[in-house]
Amino acid sequence: MAPTAKPQVEQCCQQFQALSDRTRVRILELLRGGEKCVCELIEALAVRQSLLSFHLKTLKTAGLVKDRKEGRWVHYSIDWKGLDEMQDLISVLKQPTHGADCCDTAGSCDCNKP
């Protein structure tokens, strides 16, 4: 996916910070297989419900997971838009910064500047 607009840097910083915790990365790994109920995540991670709630809130605030309530149960899934935003920022950071004068829209640069 090519970046279409400058990503929101603050949101991306929050997303990268959310991924700096091993438990939160494990939560995303579990959610890669599809939506999971909180009770399934508690069992798979062997953590207290209060700790899991903290991690899920952090991921949700960062835009990396979304929730769906069904009765008294809450189900979580990956919010792919958040991961796409992170990928867009990485793509932008990989592009040369020589300026529009020497770089084309595909990111090719023939100015030989470091």
Secondary structure, DSSP 8 states (H G I E B T S, - for coil): ----S---HHHHHHHHHHTTSHHHHHHHHHHTTS-EEHHHHHHHHT--HHHHHHHHHHHHHTTSEEEEEETTEEEEEE-HHHHHHHHHHHHHHTS--S-TTTB-TTS-B-S---
